[in-house]
Amino acid sequence: MKAVRIHEFGGPEVLRFEDAPDPVLRRDQVLVRVRACAMNHLDIWVRKGLPGVKLPHILGSDVAGEVVEAGDYVTGFSSGQRVLLAPMQFCNHCAKCVAGLQNQCGEFTVRGNGVDGGDCELVAVPAVSVIPIPDALEFSQAASVPLVFLTAWHMLVGRAGIRAGQTVLILGASSGVGIAAIQVAKLFHARVITTAGDDSKLERARGLGADFGINHYQQKISEEVKKITGREGVDIVVEHVGTATWDESMKSLKPAGTLVTCGATTGVTGAIDLRFLYSRQFSILGSYMGTMGELREVLGHIFAGRLRPVVDRTFPLQQARAAHEHMENSQMFGKIVLNP
């Protein structure tokens, strides 16, 4: 099969479009022909070098395609069936997995990080990871859903316990997680404040339901939040930017507010004055991907049209380098998708 692989860590130039061995189908797996694989910032970090990645390596967490063949132990799938793949892998038999807490499994990893991903023509995955999709959902749209919508759902619903009427600050309106989080928050009838680096992105975010937009290059986030909320602050901050926005995120919280974070795109450090933390009774929550139950739940809303993926641009698989350069230029609004 054709695949995009890295044989060394570095810039976009290390991506090679080449022949790779076809996957060997186990009896408990499903072989899927990849029709679309959406990019995430994780692809950039893995390409640059993360511990535990074995080379050569195939990137790509978010896969949609068609069933080619099912292993002898697998039932319920037919050749040509349209599916997407859960963007993670887990043992499926430990105490955490059988309790439905797959993202706490000791063997949990994200597809395209700890195991090969979907920047290729064929993948073989455990049957539990394969989810049928409706005919109305295009492959590029389907591939744009799993990781970011699961992440946003787990952050807001599973961790922060969002409630109707709350005010939520969502960093990075044009990112995959930001786009998903805006829609999830509005699904719960929350008031949404979001941020972006230019007004055109903020206008598109309003089209997704955001009530207020802050241009973080021209305005100070916490000051604008205070103006919007009458100096009260927000109930929840959806944080995934890291060092560049950490202080402003903390300053934007109301007393007893919750900051939930799933990433650190701009850096991994965030200082906390402990007196500020306990006197204002803040909650700071970590969030990592989500569970299979949560993925099924959020997909139900996608399939019903209550939530919708946003595709920025598609590239042929052989143009993976251009796709990585496009992501690193940070000009996109929505998901970048590779089509084998």
C-alpha positions, 0 to 999 in steps of 0.5 A: 500500500501507499503511505506517508511515513517518517523515518526520522523526526523533524520538519515537514521535509521528513514526511515520505510518500512511499510503499509500505507493507500491507497490514496483516489482519488478525482474527479480531480485527477489521481491515479498512480502506482509508478514504480520509484522515484528518490532521491534528496538532498531535501529528506535528508533535509526533513528527517533531519527536515524542518519546516512545514513537517507533520509526518508521511511523505512520501519522494520523488519528482520525480515519474514515473509510470502507470495510474491506474484510473482517476477521474470523472472530468479527461479526456485524460488518460487511464489505464496502460498509462506510465507517469511522474509527475511534481515534484511540487504542486500549486493551479492552479487558482491564478493569478500567476498560470493562468499566467503560473508562478506556481513556484510563487504561494503562495501555491507552494510546492515541492512533498515530502516536503510540501505534501507526495511524491512518495516513495510508491506504489500509488499516487493520484495527480492533473491531471495537474501534469501528463505527458505522456512519450514515451515507449522508456524512462524507468521508472527509466530514466523518474523519473531522469528527472523532478526536476533537468532538470526543475531546470537547465532549469529555472536557465540557460534559464528562469533566466540567459538568456543563449546565444550561445557562452557564458562561463558557470561555473557549480558547482558539475558536478556529481550532478543531477542539474550539470549533467542537467545544463551541457547538457542544456548549451551545447544545447545552444552552450555555453562553459562549465567549471565544477567542481568535487571532483575526476578526474573520475567524471570530465571525465564523465562530459566531456562525457556529453559535458563539455569542461573543468574540475576542481578538486576542492579538488586539484585546486582553482576554480577561479584561474583555471577559469582565466587560462581557460578564459585568465583571463576574467572570465565566463558569468554565474555561476550555483551555488547550493553548497552554503558556500563552493564555494560562494567566488570562484563562485563570483571571477570567474565572468567576469564584468557584469556576472551573478551568479544564485543559486538554493541551499545551500548544504554546508551552507546558508551564502555567504558574498558579498562585495557590492563595488565589486558587483556594481563596476563590475556590477554583477547580482545575481539571485535566482532560484526556480524550474520552471514553467509547461511551462518550464517543458514541454519545457525541456521534449520535448528535453528529449523525442527527445534525445537531453538531457538525464537523467543519472542514478547512481544506483537503489534500491528496495523501501525497501532498502531506507535506503541504498539509503540514505546512498549512497547519503550521501556518495557523491560517485554517478554520476547521480540519485539514484532511488527507485523502488517499 
